Amino acid sequence: MAGAWRPEVVARLAQIVGAEQVLTAPEDLYVYGYDGTAMLHHAPRAVVDITDTAQIAPVVRLAGELGFKLIPRGAGSGLSGGSVPVDDAVIMVLTRLNRILEIDEANLTAMVEPGVITEVLHAAVEARGLFYPPDPGSGKISTLGGNIAENSGGLRGLKYGLTKDYVMGLEVVLPNGETIWSGNKCVKDAAGYDLKHVFIGSEGTLGIFTKALLKLIPRPAAKRTMVAYFDSMRAAAEAVSAIIAARVIPATLEFLDQVTMQCVEDYAKLGLRTNYGALLLIEVDGHAQQVADEAATVTQVCEACGAREFALAADPAEALRMAAARRVAFTALARVRPTTILEDATVPRSKLPEMIDVIEAAAARHRLWIGTFGHAGDGNLHPTILTDERDTDEIARVELAFTDIFEGALALGGTISGEHGTGTVKMPFLARQYDDPTLTMMRTLKAMLDPNEILNPGKVLQPGRRFGERTAVEIEQILGAPA
């Protein structure tokens, strides 16, 4: 029944934001129990739809007063369970805070609210000859606040970096309801602690963003898009290392394995050569002569590394068609089986061939269908397991496979997440990446800022819910195999 959960909370929230902006009916709440992560759902107790940044601090203070939990949420496109509610939680939806407050061409900055869609900012600044490089795969729907909370990467990360490299300032509501500002439009600023970087990538656990000052750069004058096919993923990975060694840093250097290519071709009919083992999508940008020179170098390198076919886009339309192969990879894979679990283990790019071997060995050992694609240039792989969550035996093997993959990434000097964050699903693996003093520092920071666990509790530093939740020994026992 609407309003049945803690009527005093619902009534006080309505006083702050208006009764029509507080949802409590089960049919309204159900959808907010999901984000983009497979196999996770937990409906909130209520949803508060924020329409003005001035409402955020009073809602946070109310949470502290009445003792309920707050989960900040943008578009819900996250892939680590970061915006999935916990018990007795209220979802704070920020998508209506979607104004671009300023584009400052003299200082190359943009001031935005957290609910601005990533592609909306891209279009707005590119119309003025400017460029905001962060380019997450979910950019058509993801919000800039969510990008900052997850420190999102994307297809242009190799050359241009991650979201954190473009945040010059943040306005943040703390768990006690106070508001702080860190940063400014100055290119140089060495005054005090750089607090904004404490909150970037904090996944809604330390504060709620109300404004962000973002760095812009001039839009590249030219670009060329290319596709190269190789007999194997290892050959493609070796070509990636050779391109970088040739002192070319492409804007985009992406790969698809044969499983992913076949799924993409079945879905989008792009004319991909699915008889090969791997595809590299390469884009260089910059001044026209630089682009011509780098495209020539990439062509030579790929041919020297055994590319079986190589193609340069003849015009922008063909470039878009080539890029579509990577853009629709996840969508294409998700059509094949009922459950699609996408991850993002990351290694130093020089270790990419070894990491490919780890993933292929995990697929064979645990008898699973894994399609792999990702950001080859920065070592960020997206092994994607095509499965069925109703098959408990297979899901147990999925857990084992991801354990192998994450352990393999760490053994190669990598990380359990390049851009999706820790959320709930990777918490069990965080202790394998960091030592006790480092984890203690993280917990101390959370406890200092949020002693009452108001903001997004049970994320990043608490026990997990999904794969990795059980030990490898327990899973082997489930499968009936010797531990």
N, C-alpha and C positions, 0 to 999 in steps of 0.2 A: 504494500500500500504506500502511496506517495507520502513522504514525510514521516514514515513509521520509524526510521532510524534517527535517534537522538533529535527530537523536534526542536530543541533549543539551538542546535547547530544549524539546522536548516533555516530557522527563523532569523537567526543572526546573520547568516550569509545573505539572505534575501534583503535584509536591511542595508547591506553594503552594496550589492550589485543589482538588486531588483529581483522580485520573485520569479519573473519569467526567465531569468538567467541561471536559476538553480534547478537542476534536474534530479529527481529522486525515483521516478517510476522505473521498475525493472526493465521495461521494454526500451527505455531511453538510455539506461546505464550499460546495457549488455555490450554494445559496440565499443565502449570505452575500456573494456577489459582486455582488449587486444592492442598490440602494436604490430610491427612487421615480422615479429619473431614467430617461428613455427612452434606449435605445441605448448603455447602459454596462453592462459586466460584466467582472469580473476576480476569479476565485476567490482567497481567501486561502490561505496555507500551513497555517494552523491557526486554530482558534477557541477562546478561553478564556472560559468562562461564569462571570462573577463572582457569587458568592453572599453576599459580605460586603465592606463597604467597606474593611476592614482588609487585604484581599488586593490592592488596587489598587497601593499604593506598592511592595510587593515585586515585582509583575509589571513595573512601570515600571523599577525598578532592574535587574531581570534583562535587560530589553531593552537598557539601556545597557551592561551587562556583556557580553552575547553578541552585540550588534549587529544585532538584528532590529527591525522597525518595528511600531508599535502603532496600530491604528485604533479609536478609541472608537466604539461603536455603541449606539443606543437601539432604537427600533422600525423603523428603516430607511425612514422615510417621507419623507426629504429629497428635494428636487427639483433639486439642483445637483451631485450626485455626491460629496457630502462624505464619505460613509461607504463609498464603493466602494474596495476595497483597491488597493494598489500592489504591485509585486513584493516577494517575501519578507516579506510582512506577516502579522501576527497580528491578527485581529479580537478586540477586547475587548467582550463583550456585557454591558450594564449593566441589562438589563430586570428582573432578579431583585431589584435594589435598589429595591424598590417600597413602602417604608413611609412613611406620613405620620407623622412623629415627634412633631409637636405642632401643635395649633391653639390659639393664644394669643388669646382673645377680648378680653382687657384691652388688649393692645398691637396687635391686628389684624394678626397675622402667622401664618404657617404654616412649619414646618420640615419639609423633605421630602428624601427620597433621590432620586437622578436618574432612577430608573426608574419613578416614579409616572406613571400615565397622566393626561393633562391633564383629561379629563372626570371621572376619579375624584376629583381634587381639587375640581373644580367642585361635584360632588354633595356631597362631605363638608362644604365650607364653607357651601354654600347651605342645607343642613339646619340650620345654626345661624344663619341669617339674614344670612350674610356673602357676599362676592362676590370672586372672582378674575377680573378682566376679560379677560386675554389669551385669545383664542378662535380658534386656528388652525383652518383647514378640516379638518386631519387630527386634530383633538382627540380623536376616539374611540380612536385608536391611538397617537398621538405621545406621547413622554415629555417630562416637564418638563426633564430634562437636555438633550434634543435641542432643545427650544424655546429654552433659554438659549444653547446653542451656536450656534444660527442667528439669535438675536434675532427669534423668530417674531412675526408680527403677527396678522392675523385680521379677522373681520368687525366687531369692536368697536373697531378701532384708531383711528378718527376721533375719538371722544369720549374714549376711555380710554387710548390709547397702546399701546406695544409691550411685549414681555416685559421689556426693559431697565428700564422704568419701575416694575416691581414686584419687582425683585431687591434686597433690602436687605443680603444677605450671601451669601458663597460660601466653601465649603471646597474647595480645589483641590489635587490632586497635581500637582506640577511635573514636567517631563521628567527632572529629576535624582532624582526619587523623594521629594523633600521635600514636606511638606504645609503649606499656609498657609491662614489664614482672614482674609477681608476683609469688614468690615461688622458691624452689630449691629442691635438693635431700636430704636435711637434715631431719632426723626424727623429730628433734626439731628445731623450729624457732619462736622466740618471738619478732623479730625486726619489729617495726612499725605496721601499720594496715595490716590485712590479706585481701588484696584487691581481691585476686582471688575469694573469696567466695561472693563478691559483684556481680561478673559476672556469677557465677554458678547459673543456674535457671533463668537468666534474659531474656530468650526467644528472644535474638537478639535485644533487645531494648537499651542496654548500650554499646555494643562493639561487634567486630567480632573476633572470635578466629583464630589464625594462627598456633599455636602449643599448645600442652598440654603434661605435664609431669604427668604420671599416676603411681600410686602405684600398685605393684604386691605383691603377697604372694605365699608361696609354695603350690603346688597343693595337695589337700587332697589325702591321700594314699588309702582310701577306701570309699565306700558309699553303702547304701542299700535303695531301693525304695519300698514303700508300698502303698496299697490302702485300704481304709476303707469305707464301705457303712453304711448310717444311714437312719432312717425312715423320718427324717425331717432336714431342714436346721438348726433349733434351736438346735437339738441334736448334729449335727456336730459342730456347733459353741461352744457349751458347752464342747465338747471333745477337741477343740483347747485350751481353757482356762486350761483344766485339763493337757494337755501335757506340757504346759509352767509351770504350777504349779508344775509338777513333775521334774522340773529343766532340761528339755530337750529343746534345741533350735535347731530345725531342719534347715537344709539348705533350704529346701522347705517345705511349709505347705500351700497347695492350696486347693480350694474347687470349686465344680460345683453343681448347683442346678439341680432339675429334668428336667426342661425345657432345660437347657444346655446339660445335659447328653443325652437326647433323640436326640437333634440336632446333637451332636457329633457322636452318634452311627449311625444315619441315614447317616451321611456323611462319616465316617472313618471306620465303621464296626470293632470296637475294642473289641467287646464282653462285653460292659458295662452292668451292672445290672440296667436297666432303671426303674425297678419297685420300686426302693428305692427313697427317697426324696432328698438325697444329697450324694456326694462323697468327701472324703478327699484324696488328693495325698500328701504323706509325703516322704521326703528324708532326711536321716541323713548322715553326712560325717565326716571324720577325720581319726585318727589312727584306725586300724582294731579292736582292742579290745573295744575301745570307741564306734565304730559304732555298734558292736554286742550288747553291753550293752544298748545303746540307742534304738536300734531296739526292744529289748526285753521289755524295759519300755514302748515304744509307743504301742506295741501290748497289753500289760496289761491294759494300760490306755484306749485304744479304746474299748476293751472288757468290761471294767468296766462301760464305758459310753454308752453302749448299741449298739455297732457296730453290725449290722446284718451279715455282711460278712467282712473278713479281709484277705488280701493276701500280701505275701512278694514276690518280684521279685526273681525268681530262678537264673537268669543270666542277663547280660547286655542287651540282646535283649528284654527280657521281661520288663526290667526297662524302655527301650526306648518306648515300646508299652504303658506302663502305663502312662509315662510322656506325650505321644502324646495326651492323652485325654484332658489335660490342654492346650497344645501348639496349638491345632487346634480349641479351643473353639470359638474364635471370627469368624474365617473362617466359621465354621459350622453354627453359628447363622446367619451370613450374607447371607446365601443361602436361608433363609426361606421367607423373605419378601423383597420388593424393597428397603427399607431404613432401615439401622441399625445404631442406635445411642448408642455408648458405652461411659459410664462415669466412674469416679473413686472416688466417695465419700469415705472418710476414717475416721475411728473412732479409739479411743484407743481399743486395741484388747479385753479388758474386756467388752466392749460395743457391741461386734459383734452380740450377740443374739438379742439385742434391735434394732440394725440397720437392721438386717434381717427382723424384724417385720415391720419396717418403709417402707422398699421396697415392701414387700408383701401387705401392706395396700395401698400404692400408686397404685400398679397394680390393686387392686380390686376397689378402689374408682374411678379411671379414666378409667377403662375398657380397660386395655392395656396388651399386651403380653410382659412380662419382663423376660429375662433369666439373672441369676446372677452367676458370677464366680469371682475368684480373689484370692488375697493373704491373706488367712485367718489368718496367723500367725502375720501379721502386721496390721490387721484391714482395709486393702485396698480392697474395694469391687468394682466390675465392673458391676453395673446394666446396662443391655443392652436392649433397647426397640426396638422391631421388629415392624416396622410401614411402612407407605407409604407417602412420602412427598407430593404426589398429593392430599391426603385427608386432607383438611384444618381443618376440625372438629377434626380429630384424632390428627393432629399435635398440635392443641391448647391444647388438653388433655395431650399430651406428655410434653408440656411446664409446665403445672400445676404439672404433676407427678414429673418432675425433681426439680421443686421448693420445693415440699414436701420432696423429698429425700435430697436435700442440706440443707434445714432448719432442717430436722431431724438429719443429721450428725452434724451440728453446735450445736444443742441443747444437743447432747451427748458428747460435747467437742471435736468434730472432725474438719475436714477441707474439703473445697470444692474440693480439688485436692491433691491426694497423689503422683502422678507421671506424670500426663499429662500436667500440667501447667494451667495457666489462659487463655492465648491467647485472643481470642475475645469472645468465647462462655460463659465464666464464669465471665466476667468482672462485670456484674450486681450484682453478688453474693459476690464479694470481699469486698464491703462495709458492708456486713452483718457479715463477719468474723473479720474484723479489725475496730478499732475505728478511729475517725477522725485524732488524732495526728499521728497515725501509717501510715495512708494513706497519710497524708501531708508529712511525712518523705520520703515515696516512691516517691511522685511526685517531691519533692525537689531534690532528687538524680537524677532522670531522667532529670529534667530541668537543673541541674548543668552540667551534662555530655553531654547532647544533647539538648541545648537550641533551636535549629532550627528544632527539631523533624525530623531528617534525618533517623535514624535507626528504622525500624519496627514501625512506628507510629500507633496509634489506637489499640495497644495491651496492655493487662494487666490492664491499668489504665484509659481506655476510655469507653464510652458507648458501649454496646454489640450489636450483630447483630442477634443472634439466640434465643433459648429458654431463658427465663428470660428477653427478650427485652421488652415484655409487662408485665404490672402488673397483678396479679391474678384477680383483679376486671375486667380489660379489657378483659381478656381471658374468664371469666365467662360470660361477656356480649356477646362475640363472639358466645359462645355456647348456648346463650339464657337462661342461668340459672340465678337465683338470685345471686347477688354478696354477 
